[in-house]
Amino acid sequence: NDQVDSNYLHIALKGDTVRDQIINDSVGSTRTSINTNILENTKIPVPNLNEQITISRIYESLKSSIANLSNKNQKIKDLKQSLMQDLLTGKVRVSVN
């Protein structure tokens, strides 16, 4: 296949399948390294162009959703920390009945 979507290729290169191949083929025991021969022999799954584009769009959508959820999670953690600080310093009193 001589048509590869660059976004799909980026995703595929970051994926577990390709990463594991490169790690398994890397040379050296103390400090591993890779060379052009290893990269040339790395197999990357390449579906047809339409599927690549679909995969890229879904990936970007999921990545955006994860970023939004992480942002919301951080805001909740910050709010909790702020409320805990108010309680611990006595700024806010809690009545116990």
N, C-alpha and C positions, 0 to 999 in steps of 0.2 A: 504494500500500500504506500503510494508516494504522496498522499495527502494526509497531513497530520495537523490538527488544530493545536496551536501553541499553548492555549490554556489547558487543554486536555493533557498534553505532554508534560506540562508542569505538574499537574495533579498526579499523573502516573509515576513520574520520577520521585515524588515525595511519598508514594504509597509503599505499603509493607512489602509487597511482592518484589518490587525492583530493589528496594533498600536491602531486603534480606539476601537477594542474589549478590549484590555488591559486597555486603559484609562477609558472606560466605566465601566469596572469591578473593577478598583482599589478602594481601601478603604481609608477612611479618608477624612475630609473636608478641613482642613488647610494644611496639608502636606500628599498628597496621597502616597500610597505604594501598592505594589503587593506582593503576596505570591505564594508559589508553587501550591496551589489549583487553583488559577487564571490561572497560566501558563498551568497547566495540562488540564484545560477546554477550552483553547484558540483553536479555530478552524483555521487551516491553509489549504488553498486550495492546493491540491497536485495532479497535473496532472500526466500522465504516464511519465516514466523516459526520453524518447526521447523528449517530450515536455519540460520537466524541463531543459534539456541540451540546447535545442533551445532557450528557454527564457533566460537562463543565458548568452548565446553567444550574443544574440541581446542586452541584457542589458549592457554587457561589451562594445560592439561596440558603443552603444549610449553614454555611460559614457565617453569613450575615445573621441568621437566626441565633446561632450560638453566641456571636458577639453581643447581640442585643440582650440575650438572657444573662450572659456574664456581667454585662453592665448593670442590669437590674439587680442581680445578685449582690454585686458590690455595693450598690446604693442601699440595699436592705441591711447588709452587714454594717455599713457606716451608720445607718439610722439606729440599729441595735446598739452599737458602741456608744453613740451619743446618748441614748436613753439610759443605758447602764451607767454612764458617767454621771448623768443627772441624779440617778437613784443613789449611787455611792457617795456623792458629795452632799446629799441632802437637799439639793435644789428642788427636787420633787419628793414630797412626802407620801408614803403609802400607809393608809390606815388599815389596821388589822382588827377585825371584829371577832 
